[in-house]
Amino acid sequence: MNWEEEIRKRATERMIYDANSPGWSDTSELTNDVFFLLGETERLRKELDEARKIKFPRHADSEGGWVLDYKFLERLGVTMLRESDHTINMEDIELVLLTLEVSLGHEGVDKYEQ
């Protein structure tokens, strides 16, 4: 059982106990806050997972061995040259972008289970 499941279980048990107790309890409000925060945690996790799904434009027919759209890479190369004195070849640009897709898509996955 992960930490979220444990908190949810304890909060549910407390809510059941409070429901069977006469009168209002401070813990009822706290329990409601806990459920709200658990819901927000789940909502933000989904939002972050969606934000990590970066995909750069693909080359239509993989002609010449390109995975990413050649024109897209060419425009990036021109922009980079304009912003810097350093040149970089398009193969390196493509490699960096493909690596970003993979690494950003998997970043933090194991952190949820701690």
C-alpha positions in Angstrom: 0.0 0.0 0.0 1.5 3.4 -1.0 1.3 6.5 1.2 -1.8 7.9 -0.6 -3.8 4.7 -0.2 -2.8 4.6 3.5 -3.9 8.2 4.0 -7.2 7.6 2.2 -7.8 4.5 4.3 -7.2 6.3 7.6 -9.3 9.3 6.5 -12.2 7.0 5.5 -12.0 5.2 8.8 -12.0 8.6 10.7 -15.0 9.8 8.6 -17.0 6.7 9.5 -16.1 7.1 13.1 -17.1 10.8 13.1 -20.4 10.0 11.3 -21.3 7.6 14.1 -20.4 10.2 16.8 -22.9 12.7 18.0 -22.2 16.4 17.2 -19.8 18.2 15.0 -16.1 17.3 15.2 -12.9 19.2 14.3 -11.7 16.0 12.7 -14.6 16.0 10.2 -13.3 19.2 8.6 -9.8 18.0 8.7 -10.9 14.7 7.0 -12.6 16.6 4.3 -9.4 18.7 3.7 -7.4 15.4 3.4 -9.8 14.1 0.8 -9.6 17.4 -1.1 -5.8 17.3 -1.0 -5.7 13.7 -2.2 -7.9 14.7 -5.1 -5.7 17.6 -6.0 -2.6 15.4 -5.9 -4.2 13.0 -8.4 -5.4 15.9 -10.6 -1.9 17.5 -10.6 -0.2 14.2 -11.3 -2.4 13.7 -14.4 -1.7 17.2 -15.6 2.0 16.8 -15.1 2.0 13.4 -17.0 0.2 15.1 -19.9 2.7 18.0 -19.9 5.5 15.5 -20.2 4.2 14.0 -23.4 6.4 16.0 -25.8 6.4 14.9 -29.4 8.3 16.9 -32.0 7.0 16.9 -35.7 7.9 13.7 -37.5 9.3 13.3 -41.0 6.6 11.9 -43.2 8.4 9.1 -45.0 11.7 8.8 -43.0 13.5 9.6 -46.2 17.3 9.9 -45.6 16.9 8.3 -42.2 15.3 11.3 -40.6 12.9 10.6 -37.7 12.0 14.3 -37.1 10.7 16.6 -39.8 13.7 17.9 -41.8 12.2 21.4 -42.3 11.6 21.7 -38.6 15.2 20.7 -37.8 16.4 23.1 -40.5 14.5 26.0 -39.0 15.9 25.2 -35.5 19.4 25.1 -37.0 18.9 28.5 -38.5 17.5 29.9 -35.3 20.4 28.5 -33.3 23.0 29.9 -35.7 21.3 33.4 -35.4 21.4 33.2 -31.6 25.0 31.9 -31.3 28.3 31.9 -33.0 28.4 28.1 -32.7 27.2 25.8 -35.4 25.5 22.4 -34.8 24.7 19.8 -37.3 21.1 18.7 -37.8 21.8 15.1 -36.7 22.9 16.4 -33.3 19.8 18.6 -33.1 17.6 15.6 -33.9 19.4 13.4 -31.3 18.9 16.0 -28.6 15.2 16.4 -29.3 14.6 12.7 -29.5 16.4 12.3 -26.2 14.3 15.0 -24.6 11.1 13.2 -25.7 12.2 10.0 -24.0 13.7 11.6 -20.8 10.9 14.0 -20.2 8.3 11.3 -20.8 9.8 9.2 -18.0 11.1 11.8 -15.5 9.7 11.4 -12.1 7.7 8.2 -12.7 9.3 6.3 -9.8 8.9 9.3 -7.4 5.2 8.6 -7.1 5.7 5.3 -5.4 7.9 6.6 -2.6 
